[in-house]
Amino acid sequence: MTTEEKILLAAKKSFFEKGYDGAKMQDIANDAGINKAMLHYYFRSKELLYEKVNMSFAKVIIPQINSLVDTELNIFQTIENFVEIYLEFLQKNPDLPSYFIGEMNRNHDMFFKVLSENATQPNFVAFAQKIYSAIEQKEIRPVNPIQLILNIISLCIFPYLAAPILQYATQSDDTFIGEIIANRKKEIT
């Protein structure tokens, strides 16, 4: 691993555990195995480091999601591909939903500043237009596109947020929870 990769890994761990407000540059430097001066050489501020960590996720998932609305897929294929892409991303980053929700609630302005300054946003307007088109063509029943998009996202995210509760309630291990999550694609679509 390069020094920058070590820093980003340590920063991700710190931000995920403590959020932006609780993360300390000295702790990140210690976890990366470098001194604080070296950390500041790579990232001048905690805010820049926070931006880099958050954008590393957005740059992976958002272009994939946006590409779905630019294709000739019908609405059912679009939804199926959206669910597949989103669940694969969450499977690789299972702690991301709780982190993002926490940061959106605690650091609303900073969290959305990162996205707006980097112009990396999901094109939900195009997705909604695709839904409206499917309604007009009578492929699907009339539905509010925003509600449909929220339902799909919620159905994907909730098992990751609720995994500890589900594990406790069913007295099961990680394997059982993993199987439940693995079956989500079929269940959601």
Backbone as JSON, one array per atom type, in Angstrom:
{
  "sequence": "MTTEEKILLAAKKSFFEKGYDGAKMQDIANDAGINKAMLHYYFRSKELLYEKVNMSFAKVIIPQINSLVDTELNIFQTIENFVEIYLEFLQKNPDLPSYFIGEMNRNHDMFFKVLSENATQPNFVAFAQKIYSAIEQKEIRPVNPIQLILNIISLCIFPYLAAPILQYATQSDDTFIGEIIANRKKEIT",
  "N": [[0.84, -1.19, 0.0], [0.43, 2.23, -0.73], [1.51, 5.27, 0.89], [-0.52, 7.18, 0.82], [-2.77, 5.54, 0.39], [-2.75, 4.09, 2.79], [-3.3, 6.16, 4.55], [-5.87, 6.94, 3.7], [-7.31, 4.6, 4.25], [-7.04, 4.47, 7.04], [-8.3, 6.87, 7.67], [-10.9, 6.43, 6.72], [-11.68, 4.38, 8.46], [-11.6, 5.78, 10.91], [-13.42, 7.92, 10.46], [-15.74, 6.41, 9.99], [-16.1, 5.15, 12.45], [-16.18, 7.28, 14.3], [-17.28, 9.51, 13.11], [-17.17, 12.71, 11.4], [-16.8, 14.83, 13.24], [-15.77, 13.54, 15.53], [-13.45, 12.29, 14.69], [-9.91, 12.38, 14.76], [-7.01, 13.99, 13.58], [-4.47, 13.22, 14.5], [-4.95, 10.64, 15.47], [-5.61, 9.37, 13.07], [-3.21, 9.62, 11.68], [-1.57, 8.07, 13.38], [-2.81, 5.53, 13.09], [-2.3, 5.1, 10.41], [0.36, 4.77, 10.48], [2.19, 6.84, 10.32], [3.67, 10.12, 10.83], [2.09, 13.14, 12.09], [2.79, 15.39, 10.61], [3.45, 14.3, 8.13], [0.95, 13.37, 7.39], [-0.4, 15.81, 7.05], [1.05, 16.72, 4.9], [0.12, 15.15, 2.81], [-2.65, 15.56, 3.01], [-4.01, 18.55, 3.57], [-5.93, 19.29, 5.43], [-8.44, 18.15, 7.77], [-10.92, 18.33, 6.66], [-10.43, 18.15, 3.88], [-9.51, 15.54, 3.76], [-11.77, 14.17, 4.65], [-13.48, 14.8, 2.56], [-12.19, 13.45, 0.45], [-12.41, 10.77, 1.29], [-15.25, 10.42, 1.35], [-15.87, 11.02, -1.31], [-14.63, 8.93, -2.57], [-16.38, 6.83, -2.39], [-18.7, 7.85, -3.61], [-17.8, 8.3, -6.22], [-17.63, 5.77, -7.21], [-20.18, 4.47, -7.09], [-22.21, 6.29, -8.02], [-21.76, 7.02, -10.85], [-22.27, 4.49, -11.98], [-24.97, 4.05, -11.35], [-26.13, 6.26, -12.64], [-25.58, 5.59, -15.28], [-27.5, 3.72, -15.89], [-29.88, 5.03, -16.52], [-29.31, 6.12, -18.91], [-29.44, 4.22, -20.81], [-31.06, 1.92, -23.09], [-32.64, 0.22, -21.67], [-35.6, -1.38, -20.45], [-38.05, -0.41, -17.95], [-38.2, -2.42, -16.01], [-35.82, -3.86, -16.32], [-34.07, -1.81, -15.77], [-34.63, -1.27, -13.06], [-33.98, -3.78, -11.95], [-31.23, -3.91, -12.57], [-30.35, -1.63, -11.18], [-30.86, -2.39, -8.52], [-29.15, -4.61, -8.36], [-26.58, -3.44, -8.81], [-26.5, -1.61, -6.67], [-26.79, -3.27, -4.39], [-24.51, -4.91, -4.65], [-22.53, -3.0, -4.3], [-23.11, -2.2, -1.66], [-22.64, -4.6, -0.38], [-19.9, -4.77, -0.52], [-19.29, -2.62, 1.03], [-20.48, -2.65, 3.77], [-20.83, -1.11, 6.1], [-21.35, 1.39, 5.27], [-24.06, 2.48, 4.86], [-25.0, 3.11, 7.54], [-23.01, 4.88, 8.34], [-23.23, 6.99, 6.4], [-25.87, 7.87, 6.9], [-25.64, 8.71, 9.54], [-23.73, 10.78, 9.24], [-25.11, 12.5, 7.49], [-27.08, 13.36, 9.2], [-25.65, 14.44, 11.41], [-23.67, 16.16, 10.32], [-24.83, 17.73, 8.25], [-24.54, 20.03, 6.48], [-21.77, 19.98, 5.77], [-21.52, 17.39, 4.72], [-23.19, 17.4, 2.43], [-22.02, 19.48, 1.09], [-19.64, 18.42, 0.16], [-20.59, 16.68, -1.84], [-21.95, 18.5, -3.55], [-19.94, 20.33, -4.33], [-18.31, 18.73, -5.82], [-19.87, 17.94, -7.86], [-21.08, 15.44, -8.06], [-23.66, 13.63, -8.28], [-26.52, 11.56, -7.98], [-28.6, 10.97, -10.81], [-31.55, 11.36, -10.34], [-33.69, 12.61, -11.47], [-33.7, 11.9, -14.18], [-34.13, 9.18, -13.83], [-36.68, 9.25, -12.67], [-38.08, 10.31, -14.85], [-37.88, 8.18, -16.59], [-39.48, 6.36, -15.24], [-41.96, 7.71, -15.36], [-42.33, 7.56, -18.11], [-42.63, 4.79, -18.44], [-45.03, 4.48, -17.11], [-46.75, 5.97, -18.75], [-46.62, 4.39, -21.03], [-47.97, 2.27, -20.16], [-46.62, 0.17, -18.97], [-46.16, -0.13, -16.32], [-48.12, 0.3, -13.33], [-49.7, 3.42, -12.38], [-47.58, 5.31, -10.38], [-45.92, 7.2, -7.87], [-42.91, 8.48, -8.86], [-40.8, 9.31, -7.13], [-41.48, 8.06, -4.73], [-41.24, 5.38, -5.53], [-38.49, 5.21, -6.14], [-37.43, 5.83, -3.6], [-38.45, 3.64, -2.18], [-37.09, 1.49, -3.4], [-34.39, 2.1, -2.81], [-34.53, 2.12, 0.0], [-35.28, -0.55, 0.53], [-32.97, -1.8, -0.23], [-31.01, -0.74, 1.5], [-31.94, -1.03, 4.19], [-31.6, -3.73, 5.32], [-28.86, -3.73, 5.95], [-28.68, -1.71, 7.84], [-30.31, -2.79, 9.78], [-29.14, -5.18, 10.46], [-27.76, -5.84, 12.98], [-29.96, -5.89, 14.77], [-31.6, -7.81, 13.6], [-29.92, -10.0, 13.75], [-29.71, -10.29, 16.52], [-32.43, -10.71, 17.21], [-33.02, -13.09, 15.89], [-31.21, -14.76, 16.95], [-28.95, -15.57, 15.51], [-26.03, -16.24, 13.46], [-23.38, -14.46, 11.65], [-23.3, -15.67, 9.15], [-25.92, -16.52, 8.58], [-27.24, -14.05, 8.45], [-25.85, -12.98, 6.32], [-26.77, -14.67, 4.28], [-29.46, -13.93, 4.17], [-29.23, -11.27, 3.31], [-27.98, -11.77, 0.86], [-30.1, -12.84, -0.57], [-31.64, -10.68, -1.1], [-31.66, -9.29, -3.59], [-33.27, -10.79, -5.38], [-35.67, -10.76, -3.91], [-36.28, -8.0, -3.72], [-36.46, -7.1, -6.41]],
  "CA": [[0.0, 0.0, 0.0], [1.12, 3.51, -0.71], [1.23, 6.06, 2.09], [-1.84, 7.78, 0.66], [-3.76, 4.49, 0.6], [-2.79, 3.83, 4.23], [-3.99, 7.3, 5.18], [-7.3, 6.87, 3.37], [-7.88, 3.48, 4.99], [-7.12, 4.89, 8.45], [-9.31, 7.94, 7.76], [-12.2, 5.78, 6.56], [-11.96, 3.69, 9.73], [-11.85, 6.78, 11.94], [-14.68, 8.6, 10.16], [-16.83, 5.46, 10.15], [-16.29, 4.88, 13.87], [-16.38, 8.47, 15.13], [-17.85, 10.62, 12.36], [-16.23, 13.8, 11.13], [-16.51, 15.59, 14.46], [-14.99, 12.77, 16.5], [-12.17, 11.84, 14.12], [-8.76, 13.26, 15.05], [-5.91, 13.83, 12.62], [-3.39, 12.48, 15.14], [-5.34, 9.22, 15.48], [-5.52, 8.89, 11.69], [-1.77, 9.48, 11.41], [-1.1, 6.9, 14.13], [-3.33, 4.31, 12.46], [-1.64, 4.95, 9.11], [1.78, 4.49, 10.73], [3.0, 8.0, 9.91], [3.52, 11.23, 11.78], [1.04, 14.1, 11.73], [3.32, 16.26, 9.56], [3.31, 13.57, 6.87], [-0.48, 13.38, 7.08], [-0.72, 17.14, 6.53], [1.7, 16.83, 3.59], [-0.79, 14.52, 1.84], [-3.98, 16.18, 3.13], [-3.77, 19.76, 4.37], [-6.9, 19.46, 6.51], [-9.36, 17.05, 8.01], [-12.02, 18.5, 5.71], [-9.99, 17.59, 2.59], [-9.46, 14.1, 3.94], [-13.18, 13.76, 4.71], [-13.98, 14.91, 1.18], [-11.58, 12.38, -0.34], [-13.02, 9.5, 1.72], [-16.63, 10.37, 0.89], [-15.91, 10.99, -2.78], [-14.18, 7.62, -3.06], [-17.59, 6.01, -2.51], [-19.6, 8.46, -4.59], [-17.25, 8.13, -7.56], [-17.82, 4.38, -7.63], [-21.58, 4.07, -7.25], [-23.08, 7.23, -8.75], [-21.71, 6.83, -12.31], [-22.93, 3.23, -12.35], [-26.42, 4.28, -11.27], [-26.52, 7.19, -13.7], [-25.5, 4.94, -16.59], [-28.71, 2.95, -16.11], [-30.93, 5.84, -17.12], [-28.86, 6.51, -20.24], [-29.5, 3.06, -21.69], [-32.36, 1.59, -23.66], [-33.27, -0.8, -20.86], [-36.95, -1.06, -20.01], [-38.09, -0.04, -16.54], [-37.95, -3.59, -15.17], [-34.37, -4.12, -16.4], [-33.41, -0.7, -15.06], [-34.78, -1.52, -11.61], [-33.2, -4.97, -11.61], [-29.81, -3.53, -12.61], [-30.13, -0.69, -10.08], [-30.8, -3.19, -7.29], [-27.92, -5.42, -8.4], [-25.43, -2.55, -8.63], [-26.53, -1.04, -5.33], [-26.53, -4.31, -3.4], [-23.1, -5.31, -4.75], [-21.77, -1.92, -3.68], [-23.32, -2.28, -0.22], [-21.99, -5.82, 0.11], [-18.48, -4.44, -0.38], [-19.2, -1.52, 2.0], [-21.66, -2.85, 4.62], [-20.96, -0.08, 7.14], [-21.6, 2.68, 4.62], [-25.37, 3.1, 5.13], [-25.1, 3.74, 8.87], [-22.09, 6.02, 8.34], [-23.82, 8.09, 5.63], [-27.04, 8.41, 7.6], [-25.13, 9.46, 10.69], [-23.09, 12.02, 8.78], [-26.14, 13.39, 6.96], [-27.79, 13.94, 10.33], [-24.75, 15.22, 12.27], [-22.91, 17.17, 9.57], [-25.61, 17.92, 7.03], [-23.95, 21.01, 5.57], [-20.48, 19.52, 5.26], [-21.73, 16.18, 3.94], [-23.72, 17.75, 1.11], [-21.05, 20.36, 0.45], [-18.71, 17.53, -0.55], [-21.23, 16.22, -3.08], [-22.27, 19.6, -4.47], [-18.72, 20.91, -4.88], [-17.71, 17.79, -6.75], [-20.88, 17.69, -8.89], [-21.3, 14.01, -8.16], [-24.98, 13.39, -7.73], [-27.32, 10.64, -8.79], [-29.56, 11.64, -11.68], [-32.86, 10.82, -10.03], [-34.66, 13.22, -12.38], [-33.77, 11.03, -15.36], [-34.75, 7.93, -13.38], [-38.11, 9.56, -12.53], [-38.63, 10.44, -16.2], [-37.99, 6.82, -17.12], [-40.66, 5.79, -14.58], [-43.12, 8.36, -15.98], [-42.47, 6.99, -19.45], [-43.17, 3.44, -18.28], [-46.43, 4.65, -16.73], [-47.45, 6.4, -19.97], [-46.68, 3.26, -21.95], [-48.74, 1.26, -19.43], [-45.76, -0.94, -18.56], [-46.36, -0.23, -14.87], [-49.27, 1.07, -12.85], [-49.31, 4.76, -11.94], [-46.89, 5.35, -9.1], [-45.1, 8.39, -7.71], [-41.52, 8.06, -9.07], [-39.97, 9.54, -5.94], [-41.8, 7.0, -3.79], [-40.66, 4.14, -6.04], [-37.04, 5.29, -5.95], [-37.19, 5.71, -2.15], [-38.72, 2.26, -1.78], [-36.0, 0.63, -3.87], [-33.2, 2.4, -2.01], [-34.79, 1.66, 1.37], [-35.25, -2.0, 0.56], [-31.56, -2.21, -0.34], [-30.22, -0.27, 2.64], [-32.42, -1.4, 5.53], [-30.99, -4.92, 5.93], [-27.54, -3.39, 6.5], [-28.91, -0.94, 9.05], [-31.0, -3.61, 10.76], [-28.45, -6.46, 10.67], [-27.56, -6.19, 14.4], [-31.26, -6.2, 15.38], [-32.01, -9.08, 13.02], [-29.05, -11.03, 14.32], [-30.12, -10.47, 17.92], [-33.79, -11.25, 17.28], [-33.06, -14.47, 15.4], [-30.13, -15.49, 17.62], [-28.2, -16.21, 14.43], [-24.66, -15.77, 13.23], [-23.16, -13.63, 10.47], [-23.58, -16.45, 7.94], [-27.36, -16.47, 8.35], [-27.54, -12.68, 8.03], [-25.29, -12.88, 4.97], [-27.69, -15.36, 3.37], [-30.65, -13.09, 4.04], [-28.85, -10.14, 2.47], [-27.72, -12.28, -0.48], [-31.37, -13.09, -1.24], [-32.37, -9.42, -1.26], [-31.83, -8.89, -5.0], [-34.46, -11.46, -5.89], [-36.84, -10.29, -3.17], [-36.58, -6.6, -4.04], [-36.94, -6.96, -7.79]],
  "C": [[0.87, 1.24, 0.0], [0.77, 4.23, 0.59], [-0.17, 6.67, 2.0], [-2.95, 6.75, 0.88], [-3.89, 4.14, 2.08], [-3.54, 4.93, 4.97], [-5.49, 7.2, 4.94], [-7.99, 5.72, 4.11], [-8.05, 3.83, 6.46], [-8.2, 5.95, 8.63], [-10.71, 7.35, 7.65], [-12.6, 5.11, 7.88], [-12.35, 4.7, 10.8], [-13.18, 7.5, 11.7], [-15.88, 7.68, 10.37], [-17.13, 5.22, 11.63], [-16.74, 6.11, 14.66], [-17.08, 9.61, 14.43], [-16.81, 11.71, 12.17], [-15.82, 14.49, 12.42], [-15.61, 14.85, 15.43], [-13.63, 12.32, 16.0], [-11.08, 12.87, 14.41], [-7.64, 12.94, 14.08], [-4.77, 13.02, 13.23], [-3.7, 10.98, 15.18], [-5.23, 8.61, 14.08], [-4.06, 8.67, 11.32], [-1.21, 8.25, 12.13], [-1.54, 5.59, 13.47], [-2.68, 4.04, 11.1], [-0.15, 4.65, 9.26], [2.7, 5.61, 10.27], [2.86, 9.08, 10.98], [2.51, 12.24, 11.23], [1.51, 15.05, 10.62], [3.18, 15.6, 8.19], [1.84, 13.54, 6.43], [-0.88, 14.71, 6.47], [-0.04, 17.4, 5.19], [0.76, 16.28, 2.51], [-2.16, 15.2, 1.83], [-3.85, 17.35, 4.1], [-4.73, 19.91, 5.55], [-7.78, 18.22, 6.65], [-10.51, 17.12, 7.01], [-11.65, 17.92, 4.33], [-9.93, 16.06, 2.64], [-10.87, 13.51, 3.96], [-13.78, 13.76, 3.3], [-13.47, 13.75, 0.34], [-12.2, 11.02, 0.01], [-14.44, 9.39, 1.17], [-16.72, 10.29, -0.63], [-15.44, 9.65, -3.32], [-15.37, 6.67, -3.22], [-18.49, 6.55, -3.62], [-19.1, 8.23, -6.02], [-17.39, 6.7, -8.09], [-19.28, 4.12, -7.98], [-22.39, 5.0, -8.14], [-22.95, 7.11, -10.27], [-22.38, 5.54, -12.78], [-24.45, 3.39, -12.35], [-26.87, 5.19, -12.41], [-26.47, 6.55, -15.08], [-26.77, 4.15, -16.91], [-29.8, 3.75, -16.81], [-30.56, 6.31, -18.52], [-28.93, 5.36, -21.24], [-30.92, 2.84, -22.18], [-33.07, 0.48, -22.88], [-34.7, -0.41, -20.53], [-36.92, -0.82, -18.5], [-37.77, -1.21, -15.63], [-36.46, -3.94, -15.17], [-33.6, -3.04, -15.66], [-33.47, -0.92, -13.56], [-33.93, -2.71, -11.18], [-31.7, -4.65, -11.58], [-29.45, -2.57, -11.48], [-29.95, -1.46, -8.78], [-29.51, -3.99, -7.25], [-26.68, -4.57, -8.13], [-25.37, -2.05, -7.18], [-26.21, -2.08, -4.26], [-25.09, -4.81, -3.46], [-22.21, -4.27, -4.09], [-21.9, -1.98, -2.15], [-22.66, -3.52, 0.38], [-20.5, -5.58, 0.33], [-18.26, -3.38, 0.7], [-20.37, -1.59, 2.99], [-21.87, -1.79, 5.7], [-21.34, 1.28, 6.57], [-22.98, 3.26, 4.91], [-25.46, 3.78, 6.49], [-24.18, 4.95, 8.97], [-22.73, 7.21, 7.62], [-25.02, 8.7, 6.34], [-26.61, 9.22, 8.81], [-24.52, 10.79, 10.29], [-24.1, 13.0, 8.21], [-26.89, 14.07, 8.09], [-26.9, 14.84, 11.18], [-24.11, 16.39, 11.55], [-23.55, 17.44, 8.22], [-24.92, 18.84, 6.03], [-22.65, 20.51, 4.95], [-20.65, 18.3, 4.35], [-22.2, 16.52, 2.52], [-22.83, 18.73, 0.36], [-20.07, 19.54, -0.38], [-19.33, 17.1, -1.88], [-21.47, 17.36, -4.05], [-21.02, 20.21, -5.09], [-18.08, 20.01, -5.92], [-18.68, 17.36, -7.85], [-21.1, 16.19, -9.12], [-22.62, 13.69, -7.48], [-25.72, 12.39, -8.61], [-28.37, 11.4, -9.58], [-30.94, 11.03, -11.47], [-33.95, 11.43, -10.91], [-34.81, 12.36, -13.62], [-34.42, 9.7, -15.02], [-36.27, 8.13, -13.26], [-38.77, 9.68, -13.9], [-38.81, 9.07, -16.85], [-39.22, 6.11, -16.51], [-41.93, 6.38, -15.18], [-43.38, 7.78, -17.37], [-43.07, 5.59, -19.39], [-44.64, 3.48, -17.88], [-47.25, 5.01, -17.97], [-47.62, 5.26, -20.96], [-47.42, 2.07, -21.34], [-47.93, -0.01, -19.14], [-45.89, -1.2, -17.07], [-47.57, 0.6, -14.49], [-48.8, 2.46, -12.44], [-48.73, 4.73, -10.53], [-46.09, 6.65, -9.05], [-43.63, 7.95, -7.86], [-40.62, 8.23, -7.86], [-40.22, 8.44, -4.92], [-41.19, 5.67, -4.24], [-39.15, 4.11, -5.82], [-36.68, 5.15, -4.47], [-37.41, 4.29, -1.67], [-37.58, 1.34, -2.19], [-34.75, 0.83, -3.02], [-33.37, 1.88, -0.58], [-34.71, 0.15, 1.49], [-33.82, -2.53, 0.45], [-30.79, -1.91, 0.94], [-30.65, -0.87, 3.98], [-31.79, -2.67, 6.1], [-29.61, -4.66, 6.53], [-27.68, -2.59, 7.79], [-29.48, -1.82, 10.17], [-30.28, -4.92, 11.07], [-28.21, -6.78, 12.14], [-28.87, -6.58, 15.1], [-31.73, -7.58, 14.9], [-31.2, -10.23, 13.6], [-29.44, -11.33, 15.77], [-31.47, -11.17, 18.01], [-33.86, -12.71, 16.85], [-32.02, -15.36, 16.07], [-29.28, -16.26, 16.6], [-26.82, -15.6, 14.27], [-24.58, -14.94, 11.95], [-23.49, -14.36, 9.17], [-25.06, -16.37, 7.58], [-27.77, -15.08, 7.84], [-27.02, -12.46, 6.61], [-26.18, -13.54, 3.93], [-28.95, -14.53, 3.13], [-30.35, -11.92, 3.09], [-28.6, -10.6, 1.03], [-29.0, -12.52, -1.27], [-32.16, -11.8, -1.53], [-32.61, -9.05, -2.72], [-33.11, -9.49, -5.56], [-35.73, -10.92, -5.22], [-37.24, -8.87, -3.56], [-37.14, -6.48, -5.46], [-38.26, -7.66, -7.99]]
}
